Amino acid sequence: MHEIRISEAPEATEPYARDESSFTGRVDAVATLADAADVAAMGAFLRDCTAAGRPVTFSARRTSLTGAAVPEGGLVLALPALSGPEHVRVDVASRRATAPASVFMVDVAEAAERAGLFFPPDPTSRKTCSLGGAIACNASGARSFRYGPTGAFVEGLKVVLATGEVLDLRRGEHPPVDGHFVLALDRGEVRVPCPPSRPAGIKSSLGYATFEPADVIDLFVGSEGTLGYIAEATVRLLPGVEVFAALALFPSEAAAVDLVSRLQAEAPPHGVAPMSVEWFDRRSLALAGARYPRLGVPAGAEAALLLEEAHTPGDADRVLEAWYTLLVEAGVPDEAAWLRVPSSHAQHEELRDFRHAVPESVNALARQRGLRKLGTDLAWPRPMLHRMFARYAEVLADLPAALGPEVCAAFEAQWGRPLPRTLDHATFGHVGDSHLHVNLLPADPAEMACGKLVYDFLSRECAAAGGAISGEHGIGKSKRPMLAATTPPEQLALMRRIKALLDPANILARGNVIDAP
């Protein structure tokens, strides 16, 4: 058994006091386990923490954008990274891959590709986030438009509970019985209430929900470290594919939105079958273009779409012709500067890096100004695409009119200046899922306070329209108050009941997702 070492030295604790969100917490001590897959050592450690009532927060790559990996006091359990596809075991016959949860997401994808298979989940942080972290927040990314989130591919989990008990779960073996998941644990039979299923047609990373058909595995997908430690995962793979990609630039934003609406249909035009439909507004194009000037964004471009389609080998010419016809028909100028189709894997990766340059630029700008990133993660029902765009445009064009006179008066009283009429912002992301990241770019603390008001306002509007306040990044600590404000009390009570049964001393990830008594 591997020993767990604990340090209270500032040089050990300080790096774990913040994550990618720049959310800052408090770390009393850091515990390290040499082998994160040693479930016996992990179980003994968590059992001792439960007995002592000592809070524990799991921290792997700290790519969370919601403060989920940052404790509000207590221990951080630092989990070492495993890098390289050699840590992933691929079973070609069953199309399954099994790996310790501390491997990188990109390693799972590469191991699958080496075996002639395909692992679709593609979060932006795929090169830096762990498999366990992606499952814990039900991460998705661009390709969820066709394939859904990471959780939809999870076929098995090995989970260590706060009590030290170990669950070895396989999908299909633990369906709900009379509305409960029945677990045979060391302490006896435990009946855990089955939460509601995830809403159809809405991208959501909210935890304590199930897929269809429901399985106990679903409890841990999106649970953000609050119900147990995911030590190992088995994921489903698909047959190998080739991927078509294109960056289409539009002289009209309305034309781009109209095309997205057509792609959301059950049978998109010209037989295309996109797996990614990614959006850039004019400001996003400027940010990405500044990092990749060699791509030469046309001066008149008002919006762009990054599109991908997975297809069988040998079908490339048909797919290319279908997309070319559709995009020109939709208003993309028939010129090389406006329609970029990569002819190699390296060129394809360059387009993906161009997309990822937008959040990287936003993060760099926030750090430069000494402020936290402020980007929405709201997913509206797919049929509300045009309403979503119209509402965002209306609100962001006149913030005082949207937020109302009481908010304006309170802001001016606090900051000694009027509420800004608008804020610099860049909108990009997963438009195919009606899931855009509106990144507000405040220039000073007063504008940051204004941005938080706008964020809360848009979150409530999305929730009232039946959408999700988190499409892919989870709730963590930063969105916990909004979840409480937009979720029916009976559902919150059910979540607390689930938490109490699996983590009876409430030691795991305190402050994530819900306020537990």
Steps between C-alpha positions, in 0.01 A plus 500: 500500500625847412524752778337841480724791594356819648662844494390832646792696355391812307702400194302175491154645565512825300475350147175326597325816620376586151403331175452610137202713602731711724258422784704527819446280805681387812717189529595379847714209381582296192491121496677314220459139392773357279258267319156653446368157396583348842141471618599323824717792610240748379226317687695491826582869470141608431369275775732672749391843374135405541563384856677830578252715307787643297398658165668370183501653152640302206737695277643365177584736214299797639344584164163574664342831401268504802733463799414131542860396574557777756409427865344740746724361772614146576718258309574488132569149375746564215476236230807435282468514123550200276608615156497288188264264314695199632303537825174431313389139442295465181285196432442512124242220498268666752597854396580599856792685657591480869741734674588652834301819547818708518592449131448792266191504281715537189681176590173306488425647158849418373491143635166449326631641173806272512259207527297622202217628720353839593435669838276802426501711823708807424509763777709807428736393781539148359883532498514612864197353681480153652252232400363494855461877505314497170262234633459681831372814326343318202716703263410515135641746246451553130407146397215467746272636226484151357636273770398652833718555809773286653254331734311345210810288426569376853443124523673425828640674808706400800404744777632538854236641735571731792442204731785308334261260326583421138243473220589311181217599267403384151224671307184294493571313823342756735177638354257668741255281690184669625663838443823413686847368423574209733866473605639210703766673710714389792261680734201318349248569227463867412209629293594818315216698337515514122512866390313634195638432153686769311260715295472398136624749245696711749873475550561477875788413731290520815579206726268276700308412184478193278519402137247268336473225608603603851797331665676555833813601303313817407510620861875553478494660155489874567520457878818714512674295769212526748399131506826307468840473336497363144809278488450327165265528206393288205369690200324401181679550167364529147631360171782698347412799283646769282412860582399778262551853631436852373523853631223697329497879535184702443453867405169485689441368854134434420595270212724296730225467763251391234739228384545374857121474532491286186780278634303443821222331302460124525597471132746781417508617136708334230549192720769651722536357852707744708656395828628853580335836434712768669434875502724808481358852517694794356681570830599133535638501147709805587639331813582174321629684195746695715653172615490340154553789256616260229140380460407848378140555616323715233424854618129466424444177693217542753490138621650159435417134551751222560339182370597135526346180373619147575458269203605156385831471315456549127204738533705821506408626152125470557521674838715782359258560211197502730653754739630720219155517342329571832743770617498696174122472496494637859691814407870414540689674217645249255856610567793332677525777760143436616486121488796307644504123455816335639673246281711343775481402865736785589276756329196354676673535836587858412130578458425339836780703657347810341174421679677444831689828458182685597472374861879515532491868399213570739688334787818692421310830489335429837837414659657812352229712662520314831140381467325163490371360173130571462341276237153353488440126464128521421331241277157588365256247350609444140176637343565835674812576297368820338339617824831446683693710249240776501488516878879508539523781243224699670643467850863566408411807292330680792584362844313769702178431310535124553599505868255769605505824702538339845815314397635813330442710812664243728801473268550877485467528878770238548744601226436873463441471126211392278455141391684464166276502196684196367812292564766376265413137429586207274249226427612159378438132556266214438224671307366173358384416853365856552785526749711813466769638728437872534834618634473839666828692490491759781778759518490571874337381827186710444445345159568160655217564749279600209597181318392287794160669497468427128611140551235442768234671290572285193514185715154564638365572152643173369363300795156660458504395134561139602874501436798389710718743696798276424533335163840342557712649779299387799386693806803488728493777757455802277155398370367341819284802597348515152422127506323546834305797362383324182435144621174381664543446878392137476776428249761665725372292790538183292859596416579552869350159579723332239803684634422398860470131409829478307700753707338483846755728671491752213878505456523490120532819295314718745349799325474332160156484336279520810501629855490179704412520871 
